[in-house]
């Protein structure tokens, strides 16, 4: 694996997948110039989670640096498989976190302190779960619809509080999953969910009630935009 010393902490926008070659991750040094941080050829060729599985034709689909700029959360497509991991920029080590045969790992989300990582995962039935990983205990838990007492719920778009001890997320009915089972769609408004990093004490709040009870809360722009259709309503 190639390794370059880094003297300055890069911002999230400075580290990116090469748009002309998705097997390369680059970091901007000065405008219009970048260096290679990681190549797909540097990635493991075998799964550390399922030893018989080998990876072929790998390329990156997501890369997100932690807030401290010392690690990269990466999602990789390897033929018909996807997997996610953490690349440690101060050495040559990659932690493999997950392996999926019929689902896609989408954008990872770091906690503000960089000690916890959530990977959003969508399977072939369009169910969306949140997978939690920690520095010491790599596989913390999986937060899914069953955790929120409805297997038809998608849990997505997570964000953290400043103390990294609570995570919030959007919870909405997965009508695509219901339809795949031959069930009718259910018209319902999304809610804001809340849980601990260990997937305990899962709560769901109507959006209007959550905002009223948390007047200082600021929703991430991506979440606020997706909830705009229920503004002024009680889900």
N, C-alpha and C positions, 0 to 999 in steps of 0.2 A: 504494500500500500504506500502511495506517495504521502509524504508529510512535509508541510511547510511551516516554519515558525510564524506565529502571528503576533505582531507587536501592538495592534490596535483592535479593540472590540468592534466587530462589525455589527451593523444593524440588520434586522431581518430582510430588508430589501436588498442588501449587499450580497447575499448568498442565494444562488438561484441555480435551477437546472438549465443547462445550455439549451436554448430553444432550437438550435440546429442539430443538436446531438444529445438526446435525453439519457445517454449513458455517462454523462459528465456533469458534475456539480462544480460551479465556479464561484469565486468571490471577487467582487469589484475592489480593486486597489485604488485607482484613480479613474475619473470619467473615461469611458471607452477602453479601459484596459482591465483585464481580470486575470486571475491565476486559477489553476485547477486545484480544487480541494480533494476531490474524490472521483474515482473512475469506477464504472461497473466492473471492470476487470479486477479491481481490488477487493470486491465483495467475496464472501464465502461461496464456495461452489457446491456445498452440501448444507442441508438443514441441521442445525444443532438441536432442533426440537423433535424432528422425526428423522432419525439417522438414515433410513433408506432413500430419502428424497434428495435428488440432485437438482440444482438450479441451472437453467439454460437461458440464453438470450435475455439477460437481465438489463433492465433500464429503470431509471428513477421516475416516480410519479409524484412524489411530494418530498420537500425538504424544509424543515423549520428549525432554526437554531434556538437553543435555550436562551433565556434572558441574560445569562452571564457570558454568552458567546463561546462556551467551551465544548459544547456537544451539539450534534445535529441529529434530530429525529428524522428518519428517512422511511419512505414507503417505496417498495420495489415490485415491479412486475417481472416475473420469471416464467415465460411461456404461459401456461394456463394457471399458474399459481401466483399468489401475491404474498409478500411478507413485509414486516416492519422491523425496524431496529434503531439502535442509537450508535452513532459514530463518535468516538471520543477524539477530539481534535488535538489533545496533548500527547497522543501516542498512536499506536497502530491497532487499536482494539475496536471491534464492532460487537455489540450485544444484540443477538437476535431475540426479538420479543414475541412475535406471533407468526403463524403460518396459516394461510387460508386457501382452501381448495375450491370453494364456490362463492367467494365473497371478495370484496375490494376494500383495502385499507385506504381511507381518505385522510385528510389533513390532520396531523397530530397537533395537540394543544398542550403547552407546558404550563405548569403552575408558576406563579411569580417568583418563587424561590428556586426554581429549576430542579426541585427534588422529585417532582411527580410529573407523569406524562399521561395524557389521555389520547387514545387513538380511536377515531370514529370509524366504524366498520359497517358496511352494507352488504348483505348477502343477496343471492340470486332471486329471492322472493321480495326484495326491497325492504327488508327489516333492517333497522339501523340501531346498533348497540354502541356503547361506550366502554372501551377496555382500559383499565387503570394499571399503570406500572410505576414502581418506585425504585429508588437507587439501590436499596438493600434487598427488598422483596420484589423481584422483577414482576411477577404476576400477582398483583394485589387482588383484583376482582373484575367482574364484568357487570356493568349496569345495563339492564335491558327492561323491556316491557313488563316482564314477570316481576321484576324488582318493584315496579310501580303498580302492581296488582292488575295489570292488563297486558296480555301477551300481544295485543294488537297495537301497542304504543311504540312509536319511534322516539328514541331519545337522542338528541343531536345538538349541534352548535354550542358546545360547552364553554363556560368561562368561570374564572375563579374569583374568590374574594381576596383582598390584599394579604390576609394571613395564611393563605393556601390551605386552610383547614375546612373549607366548604366549597363545593362546586355547584354551579347552577347550569341549567340546560333547558332546551326547548323540548316539550313533550306533546306529541300530536298523534292522532290515529293514523295507522298505516293502512289506508284503504287499498293500496296496491297489494298488500299481503292478504287482506280480507278477500279481495277479488280473486287472488290466486287459489284460495280455498273454496271458491264458489259462494262466498258470503256477500251480502249487500254492503255497499258503502255506507258509512255513518257520517252525517254532517255534524261536525263539532269544531270548536275553536281550540287552538293550541293553548297550553298552559306553560307556566314556568316551573320547572322541577328544581329540587334542592337535595343534596346528599353530602355525606362525608366521603373522603377519599377511599374509605374501606367499603363503600357502597351500602352503608348502614343509614338508618333513619331517613329513608327516601320519602320526600313530601312533594305534593303537587299543589300549585297555587294558581287560581285564575289570574290572568295578567293584570287586570284592573285592580284586584285586591292586593296583589304583590306590590304594585307600584304605590298604592295608597299606604300600605303598611311600611314601605321602605322608601320614604320620600327622597332620600339622598342617592338611591340606586341609579346607576347609569348602565343601560343595556349596551352591549357592544353594537356597533353600527350594523353588522350583518344580521344580528338578532332583531334589532329594532325595525329594520327594513322588512324582515320576514313576518313580523307581527303587526305591521302597519294596518293590515286589513281588519284587525279587531280593535283598533284604538277607539276608545270611547264606549266599548261594549263590555259586557261581563261574560267571559267565556263559560 
